Amino acid sequence: MINKTIAKLVDLAYLLLVSKARKLNYPGYQCDVKKPEVAWLAFTAFQKVLRAKQSGYGDVLAWLEMEIGKLALTKEIRKGRVSSLHL
Protein backbone atom coordinates (compact mmCIF):
# COMPACT_ATOMS: atom_id res chain seq x y z
CA MET A 1 0.00 0.00 0.00
CA ILE A 2 2.69 2.50 0.99
CA ASN A 3 4.83 1.38 -1.96
CA LYS A 4 2.03 2.21 -4.40
CA THR A 5 1.47 5.59 -2.75
CA ILE A 6 5.15 6.47 -3.08
CA ALA A 7 5.22 5.31 -6.72
CA LYS A 8 2.11 7.40 -7.49
CA LEU A 9 3.70 10.41 -5.79
CA VAL A 10 6.73 10.06 -8.09
CA ASP A 11 4.44 9.93 -11.13
CA LEU A 12 2.51 13.00 -9.95
CA ALA A 13 5.66 14.97 -9.15
CA TYR A 14 7.07 14.32 -12.60
CA LEU A 15 3.77 15.18 -14.31
CA LEU A 16 3.65 18.49 -12.44
CA LEU A 17 7.19 19.30 -13.58
CA VAL A 18 6.47 18.66 -17.26
CA SER A 19 2.82 19.73 -17.42
CA LYS A 20 1.47 21.96 -20.15
CA ALA A 21 -0.05 24.22 -17.51
CA ARG A 22 3.38 24.92 -16.04
CA LYS A 23 4.69 25.77 -19.51
CA LEU A 24 1.73 28.09 -20.12
CA ASN A 25 2.15 29.85 -16.76
CA TYR A 26 5.91 30.21 -17.17
CA PRO A 27 6.80 31.00 -20.78
CA GLY A 28 10.21 29.65 -21.67
CA TYR A 29 10.06 27.02 -18.93
CA GLN A 30 11.78 23.76 -19.77
CA CYS A 31 12.09 20.80 -17.47
CA ASP A 32 15.52 19.24 -17.80
CA VAL A 33 14.89 16.71 -15.04
CA LYS A 34 14.24 13.16 -16.14
CA LYS A 35 11.68 10.91 -14.49
CA PRO A 36 14.30 8.50 -13.10
CA GLU A 37 15.97 11.47 -11.39
CA VAL A 38 12.68 12.49 -9.79
CA ALA A 39 12.13 8.88 -8.71
CA TRP A 40 15.64 8.62 -7.25
CA LEU A 41 15.20 11.81 -5.27
CA ALA A 42 11.78 10.80 -3.92
CA PHE A 43 12.81 7.24 -3.08
CA THR A 44 15.98 8.42 -1.35
CA ALA A 45 14.06 11.03 0.66
CA PHE A 46 11.45 8.49 1.77
CA GLN A 47 14.19 6.03 2.64
CA LYS A 48 15.99 8.57 4.80
CA VAL A 49 12.83 9.59 6.66
CA LEU A 50 11.50 6.06 7.15
CA ARG A 51 14.87 4.78 8.40
CA ALA A 52 14.66 7.34 11.18
CA LYS A 53 11.22 5.99 12.13
CA GLN A 54 12.49 2.36 11.98
CA SER A 55 9.46 0.48 13.28
CA GLY A 56 7.00 -1.07 10.87
CA TYR A 57 8.63 0.05 7.63
CA GLY A 58 10.98 -2.86 6.94
CA ASP A 59 9.12 -3.99 3.82
CA VAL A 60 8.89 -0.46 2.46
CA LEU A 61 12.58 0.17 3.13
CA ALA A 62 13.51 -3.07 1.35
CA TRP A 63 11.39 -2.04 -1.64
CA LEU A 64 12.93 1.45 -1.68
CA GLU A 65 16.43 -0.05 -1.55
CA MET A 66 15.58 -2.29 -4.51
CA GLU A 67 14.12 0.60 -6.54
CA ILE A 68 17.10 2.85 -5.79
CA GLY A 69 19.41 0.02 -6.84
CA LYS A 70 17.56 -0.37 -10.14
CA LEU A 71 17.77 3.37 -10.78
CA ALA A 72 21.50 3.37 -10.02
CA LEU A 73 21.99 1.01 -12.97
CA THR A 74 20.20 3.23 -15.50
CA LYS A 75 22.07 5.65 -17.70
CA GLU A 76 19.30 8.23 -17.34
CA ILE A 77 20.51 9.25 -13.90
CA ARG A 78 23.04 12.03 -14.34
CA LYS A 79 25.33 11.30 -11.40
CA GLY A 80 26.47 14.85 -10.74
CA ARG A 81 22.89 16.02 -10.38
CA VAL A 82 21.64 13.39 -7.98
CA SER A 83 24.64 12.21 -6.00
CA SER A 84 23.44 13.09 -2.51
CA LEU A 85 20.45 14.22 -0.53
CA HIS A 86 20.62 16.61 2.41
CA LEU A 87 17.54 16.61 4.62
Sequence and secondary structure as in RCSB ss.txt:
>XXXX:A:sequence
MINKTIAKLVDLAYLLLVSKARKLNYPGYQCDVKKPEVAWLAFTAFQKVLRAKQSGYGDVLAWLEMEIGKLALTK
EIRKGRVSSLHL
>XXXX:A:secstr
 HHHHHHHHHHHHHHHHH HHHHHHSTT      HHHHHHHHHHHHHHHHHHH TT HHHHHHHHHHHHHHHH T
TS TTTSS    
